[in-house]
Amino acid sequence: MNLLRDLPDARTAEITETLLQAASVRIERIVSHGQASPEGFWYDQDEAEWVVVMAGAARLRFADEAEAQTLGPGDHVHIPAHRRHRVEWTDAAQPTIWLAVFYR
């Protein structure tokens, strides 16, 4: 499998695929195409997450920061468990491909 080829069509909804799951780790490919978190919604996860944007672009916002972070290919972020965050924007002109590693 190539993470950047044979992408599902995510224009109507973001698509998450689990690539690997073990006792304390889960790796997902997430394909977005113009999606954002619903207004007022914040992720508050029990797991830590390390995420990298492989292609496309996005803005990620943390509840404890005044400004959103703009992410492009190669940019990555570590999100500790329970650090509230949301996706403010993903590129509507092209797919945004995320590789996310969730762990305890």
C-alpha positions as CSV (number, residue, x, y, z in Angstrom):
1,M,0.0,0.0,0.0
2,N,1.2,3.5,-0.8
3,L,-0.2,6.2,1.5
4,L,-0.4,8.7,-1.3
5,R,-2.0,6.6,-4.0
6,D,-5.5,5.1,-4.6
7,L,-7.1,7.6,-2.3
8,P,-10.8,7.3,-1.3
9,D,-13.0,10.1,-2.4
10,A,-13.3,12.3,0.7
11,R,-15.2,15.3,-0.9
12,T,-18.4,14.5,1.0
13,A,-16.9,13.2,4.2
14,E,-13.5,12.7,5.8
15,I,-12.3,9.1,5.6
16,T,-10.3,7.3,8.2
17,E,-8.5,4.0,7.6
18,T,-6.8,2.0,10.4
19,L,-3.5,0.7,9.0
20,L,-2.2,-1.0,12.1
21,Q,-3.6,-1.7,15.6
22,A,-1.9,-3.3,18.5
23,A,-2.4,-3.2,22.3
24,S,-1.1,0.3,22.9
25,V,-0.8,1.9,19.4
26,R,-3.1,2.6,16.4
27,I,-1.9,4.1,13.1
28,E,-4.4,5.7,10.8
29,R,-4.5,7.3,7.4
30,I,-7.0,10.1,7.3
31,V,-8.1,11.7,4.1
32,S,-9.8,15.1,4.3
33,H,-11.0,17.2,1.4
34,G,-12.4,20.5,2.7
35,Q,-13.6,19.3,6.0
36,A,-13.3,21.0,9.4
37,S,-14.4,20.2,12.9
38,P,-18.0,21.3,13.6
39,E,-18.4,24.7,15.1
40,G,-17.7,24.6,18.9
41,F,-16.4,21.0,18.8
42,W,-13.1,20.1,20.4
43,Y,-11.3,16.7,20.4
44,D,-10.5,15.6,23.9
45,Q,-8.8,12.2,23.5
46,D,-7.8,9.6,26.0
47,E,-4.8,8.8,23.8
48,A,-1.8,10.8,22.8
49,E,-1.5,11.5,19.1
50,W,1.4,12.2,16.7
51,V,0.2,13.4,13.4
52,V,2.0,14.4,10.1
53,V,0.5,16.0,7.0
54,M,1.7,13.9,4.1
55,A,0.0,16.0,1.3
56,G,-2.4,18.9,1.2
57,A,-2.8,21.6,3.9
58,A,-4.8,22.1,7.1
59,R,-5.1,24.4,10.1
60,L,-5.1,22.8,13.5
61,R,-6.2,24.8,16.6
62,F,-5.5,24.1,20.2
63,A,-7.9,25.4,22.9
64,D,-4.9,26.7,24.9
65,E,-3.4,28.7,22.0
66,A,-4.7,32.0,20.5
67,E,-3.7,31.1,16.9
68,A,-4.2,28.1,14.7
69,Q,-1.2,26.3,13.3
70,T,-1.0,26.0,9.5
71,L,0.3,22.6,8.4
72,G,1.6,21.5,5.0
73,P,3.4,18.4,3.7
74,G,6.0,17.2,6.2
75,D,4.7,19.3,9.1
76,H,3.9,17.2,12.2
77,V,2.5,17.8,15.7
78,H,2.5,15.9,19.0
79,I,-0.9,16.1,20.8
80,P,-0.8,14.9,24.4
81,A,-3.8,13.0,25.7
82,H,-6.6,15.4,26.7
83,R,-5.1,18.5,25.0
84,R,-8.2,19.9,23.4
85,H,-7.9,20.6,19.7
86,R,-9.9,21.0,16.5
87,V,-9.3,21.1,12.7
88,E,-10.2,24.6,11.6
89,W,-9.8,24.0,7.9
90,T,-8.5,21.5,5.3
91,D,-7.8,22.3,1.6
92,A,-10.9,22.0,-0.5
93,A,-8.9,22.1,-3.8
94,Q,-7.0,18.9,-3.1
95,P,-7.0,16.0,-0.6
96,T,-5.2,16.4,2.7
97,I,-3.6,13.2,3.8
98,W,-2.7,12.7,7.4
99,L,-0.8,9.9,9.1
100,A,-1.9,9.7,12.7
101,V,-0.3,7.6,15.4
102,F,-2.4,7.2,18.6
103,Y,-0.7,5.6,21.7
104,R,-1.2,5.3,25.4
